[in-house]
Amino acid sequence: MSFDTLRQDIEQRMVDNWAENATVEYENLPFDKPSNVEWVRLTVTTGQGETQGIAGSTVTVRDTGMVSLQVFAPEGTGTKTSKALVDAFIAIFEHARFNGITTYTASVSSVGNDGYGWHQTNVTVPFRRSRNV
């Protein structure tokens, strides 16, 4: 599985399961930020890979990474809606197995107001996948 396939699989899971009204920004694609409603940004970050085994001419590599969601809510509107969006994301990605990808426990952190009119909350879910090279 290539790194682009990994990204596609994770993004497709989001597309297939995201039922919330918040618009999703995907990495390096055109996006018009809403002016006064919640929106989210999905990012897939790969981390350290390591060799898991060698069998004949096949090497198995385990890749790790994070699926991240940044939730943006208009300042001064509280956190109820942003926490609901976090919960929806966690329901999609926490402890899931799909297309050779295994995910683990989510972590949530409140970043606070960004000075541009948005309150930000981040959620990350670590993942791993094995691939043969």
N, C-alpha and C positions, 0 to 999 in steps of 0.2 A: 504494500500500500504506500503510495507516494504521500508527501506532505500536503500536496494539493488535494488529494483524495481525502485525507484526514480532515482538512478544513471543510471540504464539501460535505462530508458526512455529518460533521458537527453542525454546520449551518443548516443543512437539510432537516436535522432533528428539530432545530429551533423553528424553522418554517412550518414543519408538520404539526408541531405541538403548541406553539405560542398562540393563545386564544385571547390575549389581552388587547386592549385598545391602544396601548402605547406603541408607537412606531419604532421599528428596529433599524439601527444603523449598522451596516456590515462593513468590515474593514476595507478601506480604499475603494469604496463605491460611492457614486454621487448620492448626496443626502441633503435634503432641505430640513433643517432643524425646525420643529414646531416652535411657535413663539410663546405660547403660554399654556401648554399641556405637557404631561409627562412623556418622556421618550427614553429609549435605552440604546446602549452601544454594546454589541457582541464582539469579543476579540478572542482568538485562539492563539495561545503562546506555547511554543514547544520549548522543552527544556533539555536536560541532560539525557543522552542516549547511552546505552551500555550493551555490550555483547552478552547474550544469555547462554549461547551454546553454539557449538560447531559440530555439524553432522555431515561428513563427506564434503560435498562442495557447497552446502547450505550453511549460512551463518544467520542465527536469529538475533535480532536487535530489539531491545525494549526501549521505546521512546516514552518520555514523560512530558507533561505540560499542564496548562491551565486553560479552562474555559472560563472567561471572565465576562461579567455583565456590569456595566455602569448604568445606574438608574438616575435620571435627572428629573426633578420635580421643581415647579416654580417655587422660588423662595416665599416663605410666609404661608404655605399651604399645609403645613404639618407633614407627618411621615406615614400616615395611614395608607395612602395610595402607593407610595414607593415601597413600603414593606410588603404590600400585597403583590407587587410586581416581583420583588425578591422571592417571595414564596412560590409564585408561579414558575419562575426560572428554576428554583431548587427542585420543584416537583418534576421538571423535565430532565434535569441532568444529575441530580445527586443519586449515587449508588445505582447507576444504570449500566447496562451492557448492550451495545449495539455496534454492528459492523466491525467487530474486533477491538472495539474501544471499551475500556472499563473505567468508570468514574468513581470518585470517592466522596468524602464528607465536605460539604460546602462551608465556607467561611464568609461572614458578612461584616463589613465595616462601614461606619458612617464617616464620610469625608467632610460633610457640612457644606456651607454656602461657598460658592466659588468666586463671588465678587462680580459675576456677570448675570445674576438673576436666577441662578439654579442652585438647588440643594442636591448634593450627590451622595448616593449610597452605592457601594461596590460589593459584589459577591463573586467569589472564585470557587471553582470546583476542579480539583486536580484530576488528571486522567493518566492512563498508560495504554499503550497498545504495542503489540509485538508484530514485527515484520521480518520476512526472510530476505536476505540480500545475497 
